[in-house]
Amino acid sequence: MAVPQTMTYIAMHGTGGPDVMRPETGPVPVPKPDEVLIRVQAAGVNRPDVSQRQGGYPQPPGASPILGLEVAGEVVATGAEVRGLGVGDRVCALTNGGAYAEYCVAPEAQCLPWPAGYDAIRAAALPENCFTVWANVFMHGRLARGEALLVHGGTSGIGATAIHLAREFGASVYATAGADDKVAACVRFGATAAINYRTEDFYDAIKRLTEGRGVDVVLDMVGAPYFARNLRCLAMDGRLVQIAFLQGPKVENFDLTPVMVRRLTITGSTMRPRTTAQKGVIAKALLDNVWPALSAGRCAPVIHAVFPLAEVADAHALMESSAHIGKIMLRVAE
């Protein structure tokens, strides 16, 4: 398969608002020995992309400076050490940057096949959310069948995925959202109940909904303002899993007493600094546990809007507005 020498990609001219991103022409990346080169058909837009564009989340050393952490497309070249994938294979991948482009490289270990019946848009909507939710809710949070999960931001891509997968594996789910239509969407996704955090304190609601027991796991991306109430929501041996801090990371006057009395665990992680081998372990777990459900038609990603690659600024503006329910996607090629 002929691969061109140049491609269109989205360049950032400094940091700031969505208007710093513009299409430009540059060289097609060359895969390293353990990587594949993907002709990108679709890419996902995620909060870390917005943070990187604003200057708050620089790429790790060695990562592509081009935005974008997930793609779906066709393998057009392979590195010398790649054994399981070949030219023509359709994959979705968790990338180390570089997704906002016509071509992107990704380690073979971070690639997964398209689930049965999926197109490029739906396949590209999977990696970032599925890797994040599986690692944090099921590996670090140890959510088990019969337990209860509280998800903040239940209509985000992460939130919808967490609701779907928790229900798929036998847990009950509660969610928060900031508008009545989003509360209703959380219930459609499978939440037992959802809470409008603008009109009701989520701790009071969880206490009422669980008859005082609390939940076993809280998945939070808000940060400091929610920290104390998150701990109060946890049942005995509960786990708080922190995956972001959109409203700040620093908690003052933290009382350790609930942690000791109720044997609580506070954990969390970020995906991007993990090694390829660590991400590969998560990919294998997804292939074994989640991909069969996706191929059977369950747990499908919720797509809110699809933009052409050249309209990426509009996609970012929508993300920043928080008006969306589900994933925001970029269509790169057919």
Beta strands, then each sheet from edge to edge (+ up, - down):
strand 1: 6-12
strand 2: 21-27
strand 3: 35-45
strand 4: 70-78
strand 5: 90-94
strand 6: 103-107
strand 7: 111-113
strand 8: 148-151
strand 9: 172-177
strand 10: 193-196
strand 11: 215-220
strand 12: 234-242
strand 13: 265-268
strand 14: 303-308
strand 15: 327-331
sheet 1: 1+ 2-
sheet 2: 6+ 3- 4+ 5- 7+
sheet 3: 6+ 3- 15+ 14+
sheet 4: 10+ 9+ 8+ 11+ 12+ 13+
end
